[in-house]
Amino acid sequence: METMAECLFCRIAAGEVAAPIVYEDGECLAFLDHRPLFPGHVLLIPRRHYETLPDLPATDVGPFFATAQVLCRAVEEAMQAEGSLVAINNRVSQSVPHLHVHIVPRRRKDGLRGFFWPRRPYRDDAETESVRAAVHEAIERLRKSK
């Protein structure tokens, strides 16, 4: 696991590594992805190091996503896009282990096809119910532990 001193996004937030910044305030920073899906692809990060969304303190979630909401509107307007994709990877496929939200301008028939992995339906109603119950029970345990 990277330390904060080794984390590329912490180094960008500290001004040690240059990035094309589009927005910043005391809590977060947004910059253009260096390998965009499409021009205008922005990454929003908290300035403090949190590896995943579950690590972000609950009190910071609202302000962080309010910023993401503004960035969605701004990216769509600036890039004259018809919509946007907003995505977060938690550990798996997370190229930098620092929470970041991808905000990507989208257009109909832009070549990006839904999710990037194969999808399949549940085998049957029993599997659907088993998964539903497991997730519901985990939610209840997490709510009780607060």
Buried (B, 14 or more C-beta within 10 A) or exposed (E): EBEEEEBBBBBBBEEEEEBEBBBEEEEBBBBBBEEBBBEBBBBBBBBBBBBBBEEBEEEBEEEBBEBBEBBBEBBBEBBEBEEBBBBEBEEEEBEBBBBBBBBBBBEEEBEEEEEEEEEEEEEEEEEEEEEEEEEEEEEEEEEEEE
